[in-house]
Amino acid sequence: MATSAAPDTSPVDFVDLTLSLCNAQALLTGLELGLFTALHAAPADAATIRSRLGLAGRGLSDWLDLLVCNGLLERDGERYRNTPAADRYLVRNSPAYTGEVLQRRLFPALSGLTESLRTGRPHAGEEFMEAVHGLDVLRHFANQMDHITEPLAPLLIKAYDGWERHGSVLDVGGCRGNVVSHILAAHPHLTGQVFDLPTLAPLFEEKAAQRGMTGRMTFHPGDFLTDPLPPADLVLIGHVLVNWDAERRGLLIRKAFDCLTPGGALLVYDRMLTGSPGDTESANLRVSLSMLLVTTGGSSYTFGHLCDQAAAAGFADVGRHRLGAHDTLAVCRKPA
């Protein structure tokens, strides 16, 4: 007996998917026009925004209301203001401004997806250091990393229950030490270390002083793919493995095992794939594709893949925890 075929997907679905590009373009336009910088001074109604930014007015309210829907603006009656996150990270010349990285690196890279799928090479062939040369641009990158890790740090501290068993924590690829500074604030008995590129040292010193951690946090300059890692009781690798291919992910996990004291643990948090359809998988697949566009071999990976590499390195077992909406935390324990 023949079964009826499933109805064709409505063309409206494809239109909606295409129009979802408006979300990204609305943000980019806000950065280009200086909307968030203008609203930093004071909330304003649409007419005032039109005058300040030199706009025609047609479509203005729709654009502003879309930014409200996307969590970048708040609306009180007829007046618009930045959300706290937008006011911190999207205002030009502010200490935590991230718009430079979005405009110069991520948005242009997205236009190269077709070519990168054909060639397997990142958009424009830029390596990390080529893209962020110079302290000012590097600062914008560090701001972006802080924006990503700021909400994750408290979740990480809560998810792992073994902090009291350790005396030192090392963050491999920890940028300027934002995550470590949160951990040390929550656990005063710990000392912290960050291993990252030498150019990040001045930004690390600034962060340590800002958080009152000078003397408790130490920066180790180097290349974690080639240089030895300093010993520690606990090692963090967060949002780093996704930047590399499987071979280099395995190398970093082995190096973490080697530098850990017996009985120590490796904590890996990343945008891992689940293999199940849904919002989390969709978000993490977008991250994986962005790695195609901005790295030479990076991609997202599964928890099972990480477990296999951890076992090969010598870790005894691996625990799994959900970390926020999209991240997975893996706790890899080294035998005592």
C-alpha positions as CSV (number, residue, x, y, z in Angstrom):
1,M,0.0,0.0,0.0
2,A,1.5,3.3,-1.0
3,T,2.1,5.9,1.6
4,S,1.4,9.5,0.9
5,A,4.4,11.7,0.5
6,A,5.1,14.4,3.2
7,P,3.9,17.8,2.1
8,D,6.5,20.1,0.6
9,T,8.0,22.6,2.9
10,S,6.3,25.9,2.5
11,P,8.3,28.4,0.5
12,V,7.7,30.8,3.4
13,D,10.2,28.8,5.4
14,F,12.9,29.6,2.9
15,V,11.9,33.3,2.8
16,D,12.0,33.4,6.6
17,L,15.4,31.7,6.7
18,T,16.8,34.2,4.1
19,L,15.4,37.2,6.0
20,S,17.1,36.0,9.2
21,L,20.1,37.7,7.7
22,C,18.4,40.9,8.7
23,N,19.3,40.2,12.3
24,A,23.0,40.3,11.6
25,Q,22.7,43.2,9.1
26,A,20.7,45.2,11.7
27,L,23.6,44.9,14.2
28,L,26.2,45.7,11.5
29,T,24.3,48.7,10.4
30,G,24.0,49.9,14.1
31,L,27.8,49.7,14.4
32,E,28.4,51.4,11.0
33,L,26.0,54.3,11.8
34,G,27.2,54.6,15.4
35,L,23.7,54.0,16.9
36,F,24.9,52.4,20.1
37,T,27.4,55.2,20.6
38,A,24.7,57.8,20.1
39,L,22.4,56.2,22.6
40,H,25.1,55.9,25.1
41,A,24.8,59.6,25.9
42,A,21.1,59.4,26.5
43,P,17.9,57.5,25.4
44,A,16.2,59.0,22.4
45,D,13.0,58.7,20.3
46,A,13.0,57.7,16.6
47,A,12.9,61.4,15.4
48,T,15.9,62.3,17.5
49,I,17.8,59.2,16.3
50,R,16.9,60.1,12.7
51,S,18.3,63.6,13.1
52,R,21.5,62.5,15.0
53,L,22.4,59.8,12.5
54,G,21.3,61.6,9.3
55,L,18.7,59.1,8.2
56,A,15.7,59.4,6.0
57,G,13.3,58.0,8.5
58,R,11.6,55.3,6.3
59,G,12.1,51.9,8.0
60,L,13.8,53.5,11.0
61,S,11.2,52.3,13.6
62,D,11.2,48.8,12.1
63,W,15.0,48.7,12.4
64,L,15.0,49.9,16.0
65,D,12.3,47.6,17.0
66,L,14.1,44.6,15.5
67,L,17.1,45.5,17.6
68,V,14.8,45.5,20.6
69,C,13.6,42.0,19.7
70,N,17.2,40.9,19.4
71,G,18.1,42.2,22.8
72,L,20.4,45.0,21.8
73,L,18.0,47.9,22.6
74,E,15.3,48.5,25.1
75,R,12.2,50.6,24.5
76,D,10.3,52.7,27.0
77,G,7.3,54.3,25.4
78,E,8.7,56.2,22.3
79,R,12.3,56.3,23.5
80,Y,15.1,53.7,22.9
81,R,18.2,53.0,24.9
82,N,21.0,50.5,24.8
83,T,20.7,47.3,26.8
84,P,23.5,46.9,29.4
85,A,25.4,44.5,27.1
86,A,25.2,46.8,24.1
87,D,26.2,49.8,26.2
88,R,29.2,47.9,27.4
89,Y,30.5,46.2,24.3
90,L,29.1,48.2,21.3
91,V,29.9,51.8,22.1
92,R,32.9,53.1,20.2
93,N,36.0,54.0,22.2
94,S,34.6,52.3,25.3
95,P,37.1,50.1,27.1
96,A,35.2,46.9,26.3
97,Y,34.3,47.7,22.6
98,T,34.0,44.6,20.4
99,G,32.5,46.2,17.3
100,E,35.9,46.4,15.6
101,V,36.3,42.6,15.6
102,L,32.8,42.1,14.3
103,Q,33.1,44.6,11.5
104,R,36.7,43.8,10.4
105,R,36.8,40.1,10.8
106,L,33.6,38.2,11.4
107,F,31.1,40.0,9.2
108,P,33.4,40.1,6.1
109,A,34.3,36.4,6.6
110,L,30.7,35.3,6.5
111,S,30.5,36.5,2.9
112,G,33.2,33.9,2.0
113,L,31.4,30.8,3.0
114,T,30.9,29.5,-0.6
115,E,34.5,29.9,-1.5
116,S,35.8,28.4,1.8
117,L,33.6,25.3,1.2
118,R,35.1,25.0,-2.2
119,T,38.7,25.4,-1.2
120,G,38.8,24.4,2.5
121,R,40.7,27.6,3.3
122,P,39.7,30.4,5.5
123,H,38.3,33.6,4.1
124,A,41.1,35.9,2.9
125,G,43.6,33.4,4.2
126,E,44.3,35.3,7.4
127,E,45.9,33.7,10.4
128,F,45.1,34.9,13.9
129,M,48.1,37.1,14.4
130,E,47.8,38.7,11.0
131,A,44.2,39.6,11.8
132,V,44.9,41.1,15.3
133,H,48.3,42.6,14.9
134,G,48.8,45.7,17.0
135,L,47.8,46.3,20.6
136,D,44.6,48.2,19.8
137,V,43.1,45.5,17.6
138,L,44.3,42.9,20.0
139,R,42.4,44.7,22.8
140,H,39.2,44.6,20.7
141,F,39.7,40.8,20.3
142,A,40.3,40.4,24.1
143,N,37.1,42.4,24.7
144,Q,35.2,40.0,22.5
145,M,36.6,37.0,24.4
146,D,35.6,38.7,27.7
147,H,32.1,39.3,26.4
148,I,31.8,35.5,25.6
149,T,33.3,34.2,28.8
150,E,31.8,36.7,31.3
151,P,28.4,34.8,31.6
152,L,30.1,31.4,31.4
153,A,32.6,31.9,34.3
154,P,30.0,31.8,37.1
155,L,28.4,28.7,35.5
156,L,31.8,27.0,35.3
157,I,32.6,27.8,38.9
158,K,29.3,26.3,40.0
159,A,29.5,23.2,37.7
160,Y,32.8,21.9,38.9
161,D,32.8,20.7,42.6
162,G,36.5,20.0,43.0
163,W,38.0,23.5,43.4
164,E,38.9,22.8,47.1
165,R,41.0,19.8,46.1
166,H,43.4,22.0,44.1
167,G,46.0,24.7,44.8
168,S,46.7,26.0,41.3
169,V,44.7,26.5,38.1
170,L,46.2,27.1,34.6
171,D,44.1,28.5,31.7
172,V,45.7,27.4,28.4
173,G,44.8,30.1,25.8
174,G,43.2,32.1,28.6
175,C,43.6,35.5,26.8
176,R,44.0,38.2,29.4
177,G,42.8,36.1,32.3
178,N,39.1,36.9,32.6
179,V,38.0,33.4,33.6
180,V,40.9,32.8,36.0
181,S,40.2,36.1,37.7
182,H,36.6,35.0,38.4
183,I,37.8,31.6,39.7
184,L,40.3,33.2,42.1
185,A,37.7,35.6,43.4
186,A,35.4,32.7,44.2
187,H,38.2,30.5,45.7
188,P,40.8,32.6,47.5
189,H,43.0,29.6,48.3
190,L,43.9,29.2,44.6
191,T,46.6,30.7,42.6
192,G,46.1,31.2,38.8
193,Q,48.2,31.1,35.7
194,V,47.5,31.9,32.1
195,F,49.4,30.6,29.1
196,D,49.0,32.6,25.9
197,L,50.8,34.6,23.2
198,P,53.4,37.1,24.4
199,T,51.5,40.0,22.9
200,L,48.7,39.5,25.4
201,A,50.9,40.1,28.4
202,P,50.2,43.8,28.8
203,L,46.4,43.2,28.7
204,F,46.8,40.4,31.2
205,E,48.6,42.8,33.6
206,E,45.8,45.3,33.2
207,K,43.1,42.7,34.0
208,A,45.0,41.4,37.0
209,A,45.2,44.9,38.4
210,Q,41.6,45.7,37.6
211,R,40.4,42.6,39.4
212,G,42.8,43.0,42.4
213,M,44.6,39.8,41.5
214,T,48.2,41.1,40.9
215,G,50.4,38.6,42.6
216,R,47.8,35.8,42.5
217,M,47.8,35.6,38.7
218,T,50.8,34.8,36.6
219,F,51.2,35.1,32.8
220,H,53.3,32.6,30.9
221,P,54.1,33.8,27.3
222,G,54.5,31.2,24.6
223,D,53.0,29.1,21.9
224,F,50.9,26.3,23.5
225,L,51.4,24.1,20.4
226,T,55.2,24.1,20.6
227,D,56.2,25.2,24.1
228,P,55.9,23.2,27.3
229,L,53.1,24.1,29.7
230,P,53.8,25.0,33.3
231,P,52.7,22.5,36.0
232,A,49.3,22.9,37.6
233,D,46.7,21.0,39.7
234,L,43.9,22.0,37.4
235,V,44.0,22.9,33.7
236,L,41.3,24.9,31.8
237,I,41.0,24.8,28.0
238,G,38.0,26.9,27.0
239,H,36.8,27.8,23.5
240,V,40.3,26.8,22.3
241,L,40.1,23.3,20.8
242,V,37.4,24.4,18.4
243,N,40.1,26.5,16.7
244,W,42.2,23.5,15.7
245,D,42.0,20.3,13.7
246,A,41.7,16.9,15.4
247,E,45.4,16.3,15.4
248,R,46.2,19.5,17.2
249,R,43.3,19.0,19.6
250,G,44.8,15.7,20.6
251,L,48.2,17.3,21.0
252,L,46.8,20.0,23.4
253,I,45.0,17.4,25.5
254,R,48.2,15.3,25.8
255,K,50.2,18.4,26.8
256,A,47.5,19.2,29.4
257,F,47.8,15.6,30.8
258,D,51.6,15.9,31.0
259,C,51.6,19.2,32.9
260,L,48.9,18.1,35.4
261,T,49.9,16.9,38.8
262,P,48.7,13.4,39.6
263,G,45.0,13.4,40.7
264,G,44.5,16.7,38.9
265,A,41.8,17.5,36.3
266,L,41.5,19.0,32.9
267,L,38.3,21.1,32.3
268,V,37.4,21.6,28.7
269,Y,34.4,23.8,27.8
270,D,33.4,24.4,24.2
271,R,30.6,24.6,21.7
272,M,30.4,20.8,21.2
273,L,28.1,19.2,18.7
274,T,25.3,16.9,19.9
275,G,24.1,15.3,16.7
276,S,20.5,16.1,17.6
277,P,18.5,18.8,15.8
278,G,17.6,21.9,17.9
279,D,18.6,25.4,18.8
280,T,21.8,24.3,20.5
281,E,23.0,22.2,17.5
282,S,22.1,25.0,15.1
283,A,24.0,27.6,17.1
284,N,27.1,25.3,17.4
285,L,27.0,24.4,13.7
286,R,27.2,28.1,13.0
287,V,30.2,28.3,15.2
288,S,31.8,25.4,13.4
289,L,31.2,27.0,10.0
290,S,32.7,30.3,11.4
291,M,35.9,28.3,12.2
292,L,36.0,27.2,8.5
293,L,36.0,30.9,7.6
294,V,38.6,32.2,10.1
295,T,41.0,29.3,10.9
296,T,43.0,26.8,8.8
297,G,41.6,23.7,10.4
298,G,39.2,24.5,13.2
299,S,35.7,23.0,13.7
300,S,33.3,22.0,16.4
301,Y,33.5,18.4,17.7
302,T,31.5,16.0,19.7
303,F,31.8,15.0,23.4
304,G,32.5,11.5,22.3
305,H,35.4,12.7,20.1
306,L,36.9,14.5,23.2
307,C,36.5,11.4,25.3
308,D,38.4,9.3,22.8
309,Q,41.3,11.8,22.8
310,A,41.3,12.2,26.5
311,A,41.5,8.4,27.0
312,A,44.3,8.2,24.4
313,A,46.2,10.9,26.5
314,G,45.9,8.8,29.7
315,F,42.9,10.4,31.5
316,A,41.0,7.9,33.6
317,D,37.4,9.1,33.0
318,V,35.5,12.1,31.6
319,G,32.4,13.7,33.2
320,R,30.0,15.8,31.3
321,H,28.0,18.9,32.4
322,R,25.8,21.4,30.5
323,L,27.2,24.9,30.6
324,G,24.7,27.6,29.7
325,A,22.6,27.3,26.6
326,H,25.2,26.1,24.1
327,D,28.4,25.0,25.9
328,T,29.4,21.5,27.2
329,L,31.9,21.1,30.1
330,A,34.1,18.0,30.1
331,V,35.9,17.1,33.3
332,C,38.9,14.8,32.5
333,R,40.5,13.3,35.6
334,K,44.2,12.2,35.7
335,P,44.9,9.2,37.9
336,A,46.5,9.9,41.2
